[in-house]
């Protein structure tokens, strides 16, 4: 039955759904290899080279027509989850292009937000009760007088000071919400590890009225950190660690750089980022020297998608090398003096090597930084599908908690 579904259902979805719609863009008379577009003759030469090797290169480096569901590296439980729980969305509202308009980019962002909302009912039904967690909210003021909602989860019956995690949710810095069920579950699961967890509802394009490009969301995240630091005694916390995934990983890393530049880095005791989206796309070329952009191209994203998200975050293309917008471009002067970092990357993720290289930059600047790669995974499955690989979810939660307890508070 699963073979039938894969051949009949998934193949048709590859033409319609988000994952395979992106994959389709890389097929045709050209293929994506070695940093850009190559001709069919160059592709044949590449095939001849591969035939001379005694092993197969991973992903699309070994087979340009590989899809994520066909990739033998993918954990079979993740593959089965995609097959057994398909989403049948309407087609994207605009053509995917490397030169999008701002309006088309916004339309695509709202479409992606709608796709996530289609999963909310299922995520709610799978939500554990969390009877051991106390939850409440606070509303604070942002830098431009805007209101920022903080969702706070704390374990019951805790007498001593506990670490504080401030969580910035994923969504390309432009869509989704801290109230989305998968993020609610993640924060409460973290709180069960014995930590106070604060989820930040930062300004973003799909969530807030009006337009909210860079640095609106970043400024809201910084305001949340500074509020938590100013209330360490009231919150009864021992340390502050900022954490986030994907677009939230960008905001986590950028917040630390912002704090470093502005002289309040001592308010942050540690940074824990999962699959951080720290490199914007501004043109037709693939990022140089990043293997994951070749081997995993089209699995969960491609240049047009990342370009559109880049356009929403930076409408006038003014911040391509600004490390506060795209921390991948941070220099030694931006990084030196930052607190310890852990960066988790995923083997089949398009942006895997962005985080790997950034961790190398941190270490070169004297920052304590650990980078890991989760084999068999695509893009933060601990949050997207927490019950699919339960041991990975447990391990990541425990790792974040151990890191938060282990960092040395600067206050």
C-alpha positions in Angstrom: 0.0 0.0 0.0 2.8 2.4 0.9 4.5 1.6 -2.4 1.3 2.4 -4.2 0.9 5.7 -2.3 4.4 6.7 -3.0 4.1 6.0 -6.7 0.6 7.4 -7.3 0.0 9.9 -4.5 3.4 11.4 -3.9 4.4 11.5 -7.6 1.3 13.6 -8.3 1.9 15.7 -5.3 5.4 16.4 -6.6 3.8 18.4 -9.3 1.4 20.2 -7.0 2.7 20.3 -3.5 5.2 22.6 -1.9 8.1 20.2 -1.6 8.0 18.7 -5.0 6.8 21.9 -6.7 10.1 23.3 -5.8 12.0 20.2 -6.9 10.3 20.4 -10.3 11.9 23.8 -11.0 15.4 22.1 -11.2 14.4 19.6 -13.9 14.4 20.1 -17.6 17.2 20.9 -20.0 19.5 22.1 -17.3 20.4 20.7 -13.9 21.7 22.3 -10.7 25.3 21.3 -10.0 28.4 23.0 -8.7 27.0 26.4 -8.0 24.7 27.2 -10.8 23.1 26.1 -14.1 25.0 23.6 -16.2 24.3 22.5 -19.7 23.4 18.9 -20.7 26.9 18.3 -22.0 28.4 19.4 -18.7 25.9 17.2 -16.9 27.0 14.2 -19.0 30.6 14.9 -18.1 29.6 15.0 -14.5 27.9 11.6 -14.9 31.1 10.2 -16.4 33.1 11.4 -13.5 30.7 9.8 -11.1 31.0 6.5 -12.9 34.7 6.5 -12.2 34.2 6.8 -8.5 33.7 3.7 -6.3 30.8 5.4 -4.4 27.8 7.5 -5.1 27.8 11.2 -4.2 24.9 12.2 -1.8 21.6 13.6 -2.9 21.5 15.5 -6.2 25.2 15.5 -6.4 24.9 11.8 -7.2 21.6 12.0 -9.1 20.3 15.3 -10.2 16.7 13.9 -10.4 16.7 12.7 -6.8 13.8 13.8 -4.7 13.8 13.9 -0.9 11.5 11.0 -0.6 13.7 8.9 -2.8 16.9 9.8 -1.0 18.2 6.7 0.8 19.6 9.0 3.6 16.2 10.1 4.7 15.0 8.4 7.9 12.2 6.0 6.8 9.9 7.2 9.6 10.1 10.8 8.1 9.4 9.4 4.7 6.4 7.4 5.9 5.1 10.5 7.8 5.1 12.5 4.5 3.3 9.7 2.7 0.8 8.9 5.4 -0.1 12.5 6.2 -0.1 14.4 2.9 -1.3 18.0 2.6 -3.2 18.8 -0.5 -2.8 22.6 -0.9 -4.0 24.8 -3.6 -1.3 25.8 -6.1 1.0 28.7 -5.3 -0.7 32.0 -6.1 2.3 33.3 -8.2 5.0 32.0 -10.4 8.2 31.2 -8.6 11.0 33.3 -10.0 14.4 34.5 -9.1 13.4 38.1 -9.8 10.1 38.4 -7.9 8.1 41.6 -7.2 7.6 42.6 -3.6 3.8 42.0 -4.1 4.3 38.5 -5.4 6.7 37.7 -2.6 4.2 38.8 0.0 1.5 36.7 -1.7 3.8 33.7 -1.6 4.5 34.3 2.1 0.8 34.3 2.9 0.3 31.1 0.9 3.0 29.4 2.9 1.4 30.6 6.1 -1.9 29.2 5.0 -0.3 25.8 4.3 1.0 25.7 7.9 -2.4 26.5 9.2 -3.9 23.5 7.5 -2.0 21.4 10.0 -3.2 23.2 13.1 -6.2 21.0 13.8 -4.1 17.8 13.6 -1.3 19.4 15.8 -3.9 20.4 18.4 -5.3 16.9 18.5 -1.8 15.5 19.1 -1.1 18.0 21.9 -0.2 16.4 25.3 -2.1 17.8 28.3 0.9 19.4 30.0 -0.8 19.4 33.4 2.5 20.0 35.1 3.0 23.4 33.4 1.7 26.8 34.4 1.1 29.2 31.4 0.3 32.9 31.2 1.1 35.9 29.0 2.6 39.3 29.3 2.4 42.3 27.0 5.4 44.5 26.7 6.2 47.6 24.6 8.5 47.4 21.6 11.0 50.0 20.4 8.4 51.9 18.3 5.6 51.7 20.9 4.1 48.5 19.5 2.8 45.8 21.7 4.6 42.5 21.9 2.9 39.5 23.5 5.1 37.1 25.5 3.8 33.5 26.1 5.3 32.2 29.4 5.4 28.6 30.5 6.8 27.5 33.8 7.0 24.1 35.5 4.8 23.7 38.6 6.3 23.1 42.1 9.7 24.5 41.4 11.3 26.3 44.3 14.8 27.2 43.1 15.9 29.5 40.4 15.7 27.9 37.0 17.1 28.8 33.5 15.1 31.0 31.2 14.7 30.1 27.5 13.5 32.8 25.1 12.1 31.2 22.0 11.8 32.8 18.5 9.6 30.7 16.3 10.4 29.6 12.7 8.8 30.9 9.6 11.4 32.8 7.5 11.1 35.8 9.8 7.9 36.6 7.9 5.1 34.1 8.7 3.6 31.8 11.3 2.9 32.7 14.9 4.1 31.9 18.5 0.5 30.6 19.0 0.8 27.9 16.3 0.3 24.5 18.0 3.6 23.1 17.1 5.4 26.0 18.7 3.2 25.9 21.8 4.0 22.2 22.2 7.7 22.8 21.8 7.8 25.5 24.4 5.8 23.5 26.9 8.0 20.5 26.3 11.0 22.6 27.0 9.4 23.9 30.2 8.9 20.2 31.3 12.7 20.1 31.3 12.7 22.4 34.3 13.0 25.8 32.6 10.9 29.0 32.3 10.2 29.4 28.6 9.1 32.7 26.9 7.7 32.6 23.4 7.9 35.9 21.6 5.1 37.1 19.2 7.4 39.3 17.1 6.1 41.5 14.2 6.1 39.7 10.8 4.5 40.1 7.4 1.9 37.4 7.6 1.0 38.0 11.3 0.8 41.7 11.9 -1.2 44.4 10.0 0.9 46.4 7.6 4.4 45.6 6.5 7.1 44.5 8.9 10.4 44.0 7.1 13.8 43.9 8.7 14.5 45.1 11.4 11.0 45.0 12.9 11.0 41.4 14.1 14.6 41.6 15.3 13.9 44.7 17.3 10.9 42.9 19.0 13.1 39.9 19.8 15.7 42.2 21.3 13.0 44.0 23.4 11.9 40.6 24.8 15.4 39.7 25.8 15.9 43.0 27.6 12.6 42.7 29.3 13.5 39.2 30.6 16.9 40.5 31.8 15.3 43.4 33.6 12.9 41.0 35.3 15.4 38.3 36.3 14.6 38.6 40.0 10.8 38.6 39.4 11.0 35.7 37.1 13.3 33.9 39.5 15.7 32.8 36.8 19.3 31.8 36.9 20.3 32.4 33.2 19.0 33.5 29.9 19.5 31.5 26.7 17.9 32.5 23.4 16.7 29.7 21.1 14.9 29.3 17.8 14.7 27.3 14.6 14.9 28.2 10.9 13.9 31.9 10.6 13.8 32.0 14.4 17.3 30.7 14.3 18.2 33.8 12.2 16.6 36.0 14.8 18.4 34.2 17.7 21.8 34.7 16.1 21.1 38.2 14.9 19.9 39.2 18.4 23.2 38.1 19.9 25.1 40.1 17.3 22.9 43.1 17.9 23.5 42.9 21.6 27.2 42.7 21.0 27.2 45.8 18.8 25.1 47.8 21.2 26.9 46.8 24.4 24.4 44.6 26.2 25.7 41.2 25.3 26.1 40.4 29.0 22.3 40.0 29.2 22.5 36.9 27.1 24.2 33.8 28.5 23.9 31.4 25.6 22.6 30.9 22.0 21.0 27.6 20.8 19.9 27.7 17.1 18.4 24.9 15.0 18.7 25.0 11.2 19.3 28.8 11.2 18.2 30.6 8.0 21.1 33.1 8.0 21.8 33.6 4.3 19.6 35.6 2.0 19.4 35.1 -1.8 19.7 38.2 -3.9 20.6 36.8 -7.4 20.5 33.7 -9.6 23.7 32.1 -8.3 23.8 29.4 -5.6 25.9 30.4 -2.5 29.5 29.4 -3.2 31.3 26.6 -1.3 28.1 25.3 0.4 27.6 21.7 -0.6 24.1 21.3 0.9 22.8 23.9 -1.6 23.8 21.4 -4.3 23.0 18.0 -2.8 19.7 18.9 -1.2 18.5 21.5 -3.7 14.7 21.4 -4.2 14.1 19.1 -1.2 12.5 21.6 1.1 13.3 24.8 -0.8 15.3 26.4 -3.6 16.6 29.8 -4.8 13.2 31.2 -5.9 11.6 30.4 -2.6 14.5 31.8 -0.5 14.7 34.8 -2.8 11.0 35.6 -2.2 11.5 35.3 1.6 14.5 37.5 1.3 12.5 40.0 -0.7 9.8 40.2 2.0 12.4 40.6 4.7 14.5 43.1 2.7 12.1 44.8 0.1 14.7 47.2 -1.3 17.6 44.8 -1.3 19.6 47.0 1.0 20.9 44.5 3.5 22.5 41.7 1.6 25.7 41.8 3.6 24.3 43.2 6.9 25.0 40.7 9.6 21.9 41.8 11.6 19.7 40.7 8.6 21.9 37.8 7.4 24.4 36.7 10.1 26.2 34.5 7.7 28.1 37.6 6.6 29.2 38.5 10.2 32.8 39.5 10.6 35.2 38.9 13.4 34.4 42.3 15.0 30.7 41.3 15.1 31.4 37.9 16.7 34.2 38.4 19.2 32.9 38.4 22.7 29.7 36.5 22.0 28.4 33.9 24.6 28.6 30.1 23.9 26.6 28.8 20.9 25.2 25.5 19.8 24.0 25.2 16.2 22.1 22.1 15.1 22.0 21.3 11.4 20.2 18.6 9.4 21.7 16.3 6.8 19.0 16.6 4.1 18.4 20.4 4.7 19.1 22.9 2.0 20.6 25.3 4.5 22.6 22.7 6.5 26.0 24.1 5.6 25.1 27.7 6.4 25.0 26.9 10.1 28.2 24.7 9.8 30.2 27.5 8.3 28.8 30.1 10.7 30.0 27.9 13.6 33.4 27.8 12.1 33.4 31.6 12.0 32.4 31.8 15.6 35.3 29.5 16.7 37.7 31.5 14.6 36.6 34.6 16.5 37.2 32.9 19.9 33.6 32.0 20.6 32.8 28.7 22.2 30.7 27.1 19.5 29.4 23.5 18.8 28.0 22.5 15.5 26.2 19.1 15.0 24.5 17.5 12.0 21.5 15.3 12.6 21.7 12.4 10.1 18.6 11.3 8.2 16.6 14.4 8.9 15.4 17.2 6.7 14.4 20.4 8.6 13.8 20.4 12.3 11.6 17.4 12.5 11.6 17.6 16.4 9.2 20.5 16.1 7.5 19.8 12.8 6.7 16.1 13.6 7.8 15.5 17.3 6.2 12.1 17.5 7.8 10.7 14.3 11.3 10.3 15.8 10.7 10.4 19.5 14.3 9.7 20.5 15.5 12.7 18.5 12.9 15.0 20.0 13.8 13.8 23.5 17.5 14.2 22.8 17.2 17.8 21.5 15.0 18.9 24.4 17.5 17.4 26.9 20.4 19.0 25.0 18.8 22.5 25.2 18.1 22.0 28.9 21.6 20.8 29.6 23.1 23.8 27.7 20.9 26.3 29.6 21.9 24.8 32.9 25.6 24.7 32.0 26.2 28.3 30.7 27.7 30.7 33.1 25.5 33.7 33.9 27.1 37.1 33.4 24.9 38.6 36.0 
